């Protein structure tokens, strides 16, 4: 049996550096906020937020966020976007109406 004399370490290092450069070039910051529902039973809130994202529904003092991501959990709704300023406004909108939020992070 012939033994391999070269190790693929160099290829791994090169692949990692290429991947690191690609991620640095395409990565953008993303901000998240979690709205805690508590004991409230609100069934249509995710649907309302999707309509808000698509500019079919307006919320007072909050401009539409076109890249708003929405994920429904058992006791909360997680929202994320690249637009930090408007996500802060949306979190304030929820807090003004008595919801607890985790704050934008």
C-alpha positions in Angstrom: 0.0 0.0 0.0 1.2 3.4 -0.9 1.2 6.0 1.9 0.0 9.6 1.3 2.8 12.0 1.9 0.8 15.2 1.6 -1.7 16.2 4.1 -4.8 18.2 3.1 -4.1 20.8 5.8 -3.2 23.5 3.3 -6.5 22.9 1.4 -8.5 23.3 4.6 -6.8 26.5 5.5 -7.3 28.0 2.0 -11.0 26.9 2.1 -11.5 28.5 5.5 -10.0 31.8 4.3 -12.1 31.8 1.2 -15.2 31.1 3.3 -14.3 33.8 5.8 -13.9 36.4 3.0 -17.2 35.4 1.4 -19.1 35.7 4.7 -17.5 39.1 5.5 -18.6 40.3 2.1 -22.2 39.2 2.1 -23.0 39.3 5.9 -25.2 42.2 7.1 -26.3 42.9 10.7 -29.7 41.6 11.8 -31.6 42.8 14.8 -34.2 40.9 16.8 -36.9 41.5 19.3 -39.2 39.1 21.0 -42.7 40.2 21.9 -44.0 38.2 25.0 -47.7 37.5 24.9 -48.0 36.3 28.5 -51.6 35.2 29.2 -53.1 37.0 26.2 -54.5 34.8 23.6 -54.0 36.7 20.3 -54.5 34.4 17.4 -54.2 36.8 14.5 -51.1 38.8 15.5 -48.6 36.9 13.2 -51.0 37.5 10.3 -51.4 41.1 11.2 -47.6 41.5 11.3 -47.3 39.8 7.8 -49.9 42.3 6.5 -47.9 45.1 8.1 -44.7 43.9 6.4 -46.5 43.8 3.0 -47.9 47.3 3.5 -51.5 46.2 3.6 -52.0 47.4 7.2 -50.6 50.5 8.8 -49.5 50.8 12.4 -49.5 54.2 14.1 -46.0 55.9 14.0 -44.3 52.8 12.5 -43.3 52.7 8.8 -43.6 49.4 7.1 -40.6 47.1 7.4 -40.1 45.2 4.1 -37.7 42.6 5.3 -39.5 41.8 8.6 -39.2 38.2 9.7 -41.8 36.7 11.9 -41.6 33.5 13.9 -44.4 32.4 16.2 -43.6 30.6 19.5 -45.9 29.2 22.1 -45.9 32.3 24.3 -44.1 34.9 22.2 -43.5 36.2 18.7 -39.9 36.7 17.5 -39.3 39.5 14.9 -36.1 40.3 13.0 -35.0 42.8 10.4 -31.9 44.7 9.2 -33.7 48.0 9.8 -32.9 48.6 13.5 -34.5 52.0 13.7 -37.9 50.9 12.6 -37.7 47.7 14.6 -37.1 49.8 17.7 -40.3 51.8 16.8 -42.2 48.6 16.4 -41.1 47.3 19.8 -42.1 50.7 21.3 -45.5 50.3 19.6 -46.0 46.9 21.3 -44.8 48.2 24.7 -47.2 51.2 24.5 -50.1 48.6 24.2 -49.0 46.7 27.3 -46.9 43.9 25.8 -43.5 43.0 27.2 -40.6 42.8 24.9 -37.0 41.7 25.2 -35.8 44.9 23.6 -33.9 45.0 20.3 -30.7 43.0 20.3 
